[in-house]
Amino acid sequence: MSGREPPARRPDYAAFERIETRWADNDVYGHINNVTYYAYFDTAVNRWLVKAGLLDIAAGDPIGLVVETGCRYHAPAAFPDRLEAGIRVARLGNSSVRYEIAIFHEGGEEAIAEGHFTHVYVDRKTRRPVSLPDSWRKALEKLEG
């Protein structure tokens, strides 16, 4: 037995975003390249933030800068698979948020990949950390797992 934790399951996540794979996502080995999952994570979280009315990409303040990231892979996917990204907040700090994201085949129960990243929220101009606004905190609390 390897001692590796089993894949996360769908009920472990609070929100879901659909991910459309692209032909360019496949690598020479015929599956989604490992680095592409990081783009899926970023897209899913930022799409959720935009839909929640928190993130204004062009002019909003604060903005989130990624300071840490990681991923574990469990099973492959390939174009034209349809995927879903489960999102939860693992830690809600004063100016930082650790997001955890799991990628599932559409309708699948076990994650094919699990990742995380930490955003530190900063002032758009000074790039110095700022406290999360109350509206952000209230919305993000709904994603706490």
N, C-alpha and C positions, 0 to 999 in steps of 0.2 A: 504494500500500500504506500502511495507516494506522500500522504500527509497533506496534500494540497486541498484547500477548501473547495467544496462543490460550487458550481455556478449559482449565482443569485437567481431568484425566481421573480416572476412578474409582480406578485403582491408586495414585494419589498420596495416598490417604487411608487411615488405619489402622482406623477404626471408622465405623459407619453407624447412624443413627437415622432411623426413619420419621417423616415429617411429613404429617399429614392437613390438607389445605387446608379452609378454611371459606368459606361464602358471603360472610361479612363481610370476607374477605381481598381480594376483588376491588374494584377502584376503578371509577370512572365510565368508564374506558377499556376495561374488560372483561378486565383482567389483574390479577394479584396486585400490590398497591401496594408501592412500593419500601420503605417503612418496615417492612412486615410481615416482610421477610426478616431484619431485625434480631431480631425476636421468634423467628423460626425458629432463628437462630444460638444465641440464649440458651437456648431450650428444648432444643435438641439437646445442647449441652455440659452443661447442668445435669442433664438426664436421664441422660447417660452417667455423670456424677459420682455421682448417686444410685445407679444400678445397680452402679457399682463399689464402693459402700459407703463413699464418701468424704464425700459431702455429706449432712448432716442439716439440712434447710432450717429446721426450727423451733428447734433448739437447738445445732447443730454449731458447732465452732470449729476452724479459722478460717472466715471468710466471704470471698468474692471480690467486690471492687468493680471495676466496669468503669472504666478510665481512658483507653481509646482504642478506637476502632472505625472500620471502613470497609467498603465493598462495591463490587464491579464487577459489572455486569449484562451477560449475554451473550444471553439468549433469554427470552421470556416464559413464564409459567405462569398458569393460571387455575383456579378452582374448577370442577369437582371433581377436578382433577389429584391424583395421588398422587406425593409427592416423597420424596426421601431426602437426608439431610444427612451428608456425609462430614466427619469430624473428624480433625484432626492437631494436634500441638503443634509450633510452629515455634521457640519459645524457652522454655526452662525456667530461670528465674532463681532467686534465693534466696527471694524472696517474690512473684514475679510469673510469670505464664504467658501467652504469646501463643498463643492458639488460632486456627487457620485452619479455616474451614468452607466447604464447597462444597455447593451445592444442585443435585441432579440430578433429572430426571424418573425415576420408578421404573424401575430397570433400565437407565437411560441411561448412556452412557459419557462424555459431555462435560458439564461443569458449565454450568448456566444462570445461576448467580450464584456469586461467590466473595467471601467476607468474612473479616474477622478482628476479634478484640477481645483486649484485654489485661486480665486480672484481676490486681489486686494483692490478695494475701491479707492480711487484717487480723484482729486480735483483735475478737471480736464486741462487746465492751463498750467498749474504748478506741478502736477504729477506727485503731489504729496498726499498721503493717506487721509481720508475723511471718514467720519462716522456715517454709517448707513442711514439714510433718511427713514423716518418712521414708516412711510408708505412702502418702502422696499422691505423693511423688516417684517411688517405684517404679511406681505405677500409671500416672502421667503419662508416664513414660519409654517405656511401651508405645505411646504415641501419637506419639512423636517422628517427624517425617518427614524 
